[in-house]
Amino acid sequence: EETGYHLFAQVGHYIAAMTAAQRGDLDACRRHCEAVWGWSGPRGLRRLENCAHQAAARAALGAADFETAFHHATAICAPGVLPPFNPEAVWSAPDLVEAAVRTGRHAQARRHADALRDAGVGHLSSRLALNSAVVTAMTSAAEDTVRCFEEALALPGVEQWPFEACRARLAYGEALRRQGHNRDARVQLAAARDGFGELGARSWEARAAAELRATGMTRAGRGKAGEALTPQELEVARLAATGLSNPQIASRLFLSPRTVSSHLYRVFPKLGITSRAELRDALQALPPEPSATQP
């Protein structure tokens, strides 16, 4: 802006708007979006306008204002449509699907999830693979929810995208809570809350915390650190620490994925951790098991 390169400055406003959206600074996000709309709109620069709509949708989602989020997401593209030469439609697809689901527009959400999957964008990067898998899970039948979310979180490269992974866990936990599986929901929601907290995504952290409270869980009552793990909890923890997903662990131990989730729900507070990424170090810090004495 100081040197007169106003077009390039619009990109700076977009980045600043997205950062503010994910940090929960709604006023700052709005200011940057209005700067983009005010300059780019009269010049017919639709792509830059779309970028601002993406940031506005993301901010609204963090604040749980799903109707506003749907308004901004569908300003980029219609549900079920991925227009050519419009990468913003791909970037904002999870926002549109989530907003549609949370406002009761389930048919539109499914159409958009199908469009993203059918376009094959999941083959382009691990980030887009995660987004595509998550919107599929969000719009899946109730009996497929656990499998679809577990498959999404087990995709290779997920750890590179902590914000997207936390969004996946938040959506997973919300779906489990709606189905009445509060214990399993707490595992996902606690991980989402703590992950958002580490990232400084305050509004998203607050959303996850509110969902967690709705399950009857509070931060002060997550468990007793230092309690000994049962043999099965220890085995589940060791397999999870190797990177196996809950369905893979369940298959090896002849358990259900839900039982594995329940074990991990109890393991995390006993070890004083909040995520799978911390399991390996926590297990290595455990005292050695007593050796068996020979008769």
C-alpha positions in Angstrom: 0.0 0.0 0.0 2.8 2.4 0.8 4.5 1.9 -2.5 1.3 1.9 -4.6 1.2 -1.8 -5.3 -2.5 -2.0 -4.3 -3.2 -5.3 -6.1 -0.5 -7.2 -4.2 -1.7 -5.5 -1.0 -5.0 -7.3 -1.5 -3.2 -10.6 -1.0 -1.8 -9.2 2.3 -5.3 -8.3 3.4 -6.5 -11.8 2.6 -3.7 -13.5 4.6 -4.3 -11.1 7.5 -8.1 -11.8 7.3 -7.5 -15.6 7.4 -5.1 -15.3 10.3 -7.6 -13.2 12.3 -10.4 -15.6 11.4 -8.6 -18.6 12.8 -7.5 -16.7 15.9 -11.0 -15.5 16.5 -10.4 -11.8 16.0 -13.6 -11.0 14.3 -13.2 -7.3 14.1 -9.8 -7.5 12.5 -11.1 -10.1 10.1 -14.0 -7.9 9.1 -11.7 -4.9 8.5 -9.4 -6.8 6.2 -12.3 -8.3 4.3 -14.0 -5.0 3.8 -10.7 -3.6 2.5 -10.6 -6.4 -0.1 -14.3 -6.0 -1.1 -14.0 -2.2 -1.2 -11.0 -2.2 -3.6 -11.5 -5.4 -5.6 -15.2 -5.3 -6.0 -15.5 -2.2 -8.1 -12.6 -3.6 -10.3 -14.4 -6.9 -10.9 -11.6 -8.9 -9.3 -13.9 -11.8 -8.3 -11.1 -14.1 -7.1 -10.0 -11.6 -4.5 -13.6 -11.1 -3.4 -13.9 -14.9 -3.0 -10.8 -14.9 -0.8 -12.4 -12.4 1.5 -15.6 -14.4 1.6 -13.5 -17.5 2.6 -12.0 -15.6 5.5 -15.4 -14.3 6.6 -16.9 -17.8 6.4 -14.0 -19.2 8.5 -14.5 -16.5 11.1 -18.2 -17.1 11.4 -17.7 -20.8 11.8 -15.2 -20.2 14.6 -17.9 -18.1 16.3 -20.5 -20.8 15.6 -22.5 -18.4 13.4 -23.3 -21.1 10.9 -25.9 -19.1 8.9 -23.5 -16.3 8.2 -20.8 -18.8 7.3 -23.1 -20.4 4.8 -23.9 -17.0 3.3 -20.2 -16.3 2.7 -19.2 -19.8 1.6 -22.0 -19.9 -1.0 -21.0 -16.4 -2.3 -17.9 -18.3 -3.6 -19.8 -21.1 -5.3 -23.1 -22.9 -5.2 -23.4 -26.1 -3.2 -22.5 -29.1 -5.4 -20.5 -27.0 -7.9 -16.7 -26.5 -8.2 -16.3 -23.9 -10.9 -13.2 -24.1 -13.1 -10.4 -21.6 -12.4 -11.7 -21.1 -8.9 -9.3 -22.6 -6.3 -11.1 -20.7 -3.6 -14.1 -23.0 -4.1 -11.8 -26.0 -3.2 -10.1 -24.2 -0.3 -13.5 -23.2 1.2 -15.3 -26.5 0.6 -15.0 -27.7 4.2 -16.5 -24.4 5.3 -19.5 -24.7 3.0 -20.2 -28.3 4.0 -19.9 -27.7 7.7 -22.1 -24.6 7.5 -24.7 -26.5 5.5 -24.7 -29.4 7.9 -25.1 -27.2 10.9 -27.9 -25.2 9.4 -29.9 -28.3 8.4 -29.1 -28.1 4.7 -28.1 -31.8 4.6 -28.8 -32.4 0.9 -26.7 -29.4 -0.2 -23.9 -30.5 2.2 -23.9 -34.0 0.6 -23.9 -32.6 -2.9 -20.9 -30.5 -2.1 -19.0 -33.3 -0.4 -19.7 -35.5 -3.4 -18.5 -32.8 -5.8 -15.2 -32.5 -3.9 -14.7 -36.2 -3.8 -15.6 -36.8 -7.4 -13.3 -34.0 -8.6 -10.4 -36.1 -7.1 -8.8 -33.2 -5.3 -7.7 -35.6 -2.5 -5.0 -36.8 -4.9 -3.4 -33.3 -5.0 -2.1 -33.0 -1.5 -2.4 -34.5 2.0 -4.2 -31.4 3.1 -6.9 -31.7 0.4 -7.1 -35.5 1.1 -7.9 -34.8 4.7 -10.5 -32.1 3.8 -12.1 -34.3 1.3 -12.3 -37.3 3.7 -13.6 -35.1 6.5 -16.5 -33.6 4.5 -17.4 -37.1 3.3 -17.4 -38.2 7.0 -19.5 -35.2 8.0 -22.2 -36.1 5.4 -22.1 -39.9 5.9 -24.8 -42.1 7.3 -24.8 -42.5 11.1 -23.7 -46.1 10.9 -20.6 -45.0 8.8 -19.6 -42.0 10.9 -17.0 -43.6 13.1 -15.4 -45.5 10.2 -15.2 -42.4 7.9 -13.7 -40.1 10.5 -11.2 -42.7 11.7 -10.1 -43.3 8.1 -9.8 -39.5 7.6 -7.6 -39.1 10.7 -5.5 -42.1 9.7 -4.5 -40.6 6.3 -0.7 -40.1 5.9 0.5 -36.6 6.4 -2.3 -35.4 8.6 0.1 -34.2 11.3 1.4 -31.6 8.8 -1.9 -29.8 9.1 -2.7 -29.3 12.8 -5.6 -26.8 12.3 -7.3 -29.1 9.8 -6.7 -32.1 12.0 -8.3 -30.3 15.0 -11.3 -29.3 12.8 -11.7 -33.0 11.9 -11.6 -34.0 15.6 -14.1 -31.3 16.5 -16.5 -32.4 13.8 -15.9 -36.1 14.8 -16.6 -35.3 18.5 -19.7 -33.3 17.6 -21.1 -36.2 15.5 -20.4 -38.7 18.3 -22.1 -36.4 20.9 -25.2 -36.1 18.6 -25.4 -39.9 18.5 -25.2 -40.1 22.3 -21.6 -41.5 22.5 -20.4 -38.9 25.0 -17.4 -40.9 26.3 -16.0 -41.3 22.8 -16.9 -37.7 21.9 -14.8 -36.4 24.8 -11.6 -38.0 23.5 -12.0 -36.1 20.2 -13.3 -32.9 21.6 -10.5 -32.7 24.3 -7.9 -33.2 21.6 -9.5 -30.6 19.4 -9.8 -28.1 22.3 -6.2 -28.5 23.4 -4.9 -28.5 19.8 -6.7 -25.2 19.0 -5.4 -23.8 22.2 -1.8 -24.5 21.2 -2.4 -22.9 17.8 -3.9 -19.7 19.4 -7.2 -20.4 17.6 -9.2 -19.0 20.4 -12.7 -19.0 19.0 -12.3 -22.6 17.8 -10.9 -23.6 21.1 -14.0 -22.1 22.7 -16.3 -24.0 20.3 -14.6 -27.3 21.2 -14.7 -26.5 24.9 -18.4 -25.7 24.7 -19.0 -29.1 23.0 -16.9 -30.8 25.6 -19.0 -29.2 28.4 -22.1 -30.4 26.7 -20.9 -34.0 27.2 -20.7 -33.4 31.0 -16.9 -33.1 31.0 -14.9 -30.2 32.4 -11.2 -29.5 32.3 -10.9 -30.1 36.0 -12.4 -33.6 35.8 -10.5 -35.3 33.0 -8.9 -38.0 35.1 -6.2 -38.7 37.6 -2.6 -38.3 36.4 -0.3 -41.0 37.6 -2.8 -43.8 37.8 -1.4 -47.1 36.6 -2.5 -48.3 33.2 -4.3 -51.6 32.9 -2.6 -54.3 30.7 -5.0 -53.7 27.9 -4.8 -49.9 28.2 -1.0 -50.2 28.0 -1.2 -52.4 24.9 -3.6 -50.0 23.2 -1.4 -47.1 24.0 1.7 -48.8 22.7 0.0 -49.6 19.4 -1.4 -46.0 19.1 2.0 -44.6 19.7 3.3 -46.4 16.6 0.8 -44.5 14.5 -1.9 -47.1 14.0 -5.5 -45.9 13.8 -8.2 -47.0 16.1 -9.7 -49.5 13.6 -6.2 -51.0 13.0 -5.6 -51.3 16.7 -9.1 -52.9 17.1 -8.3 -55.4 14.4 -5.1 -56.5 16.0 -6.6 -56.8 19.5 -10.0 -58.2 18.5 -11.8 -55.1 19.9 -14.2 -52.6 18.5 -12.9 -49.2 17.4 -15.2 -47.7 20.0 -13.6 -49.8 22.8 -10.2 -48.6 21.6 -11.3 -45.0 21.8 -12.6 -45.6 25.3 -9.3 -47.0 26.4 -7.4 -44.0 25.0 -9.9 -41.7 26.7 -8.8 -43.2 30.0 -5.1 -43.5 29.1 -4.5 -39.8 28.2 -5.3 -38.3 31.6 -3.5 -41.2 33.4 -0.4 -40.3 31.4 -1.0 -36.5 31.8 -1.3 -35.9 28.0 -3.9 -34.7 25.6 -3.0 -36.1 22.2 -1.7 -39.2 20.4 1.5 -37.3 19.4 2.5 -37.3 23.1 2.0 -41.0 23.6 5.5 -42.3 22.7 7.3 -39.9 25.0 4.9 -40.5 27.8 5.2 -44.3 27.5 9.0 -44.1 27.5 8.8 -42.1 30.7 6.9 -44.9 32.5 8.9 -46.9 35.1 10.1 -50.3 33.9 7.7 -53.2 34.5 8.9 -55.5 37.3 10.6 -58.6 35.9 9.1 -61.9 36.7 11.0 -64.0 39.2 12.0 -67.5 38.3 11.0 -70.3 40.6 
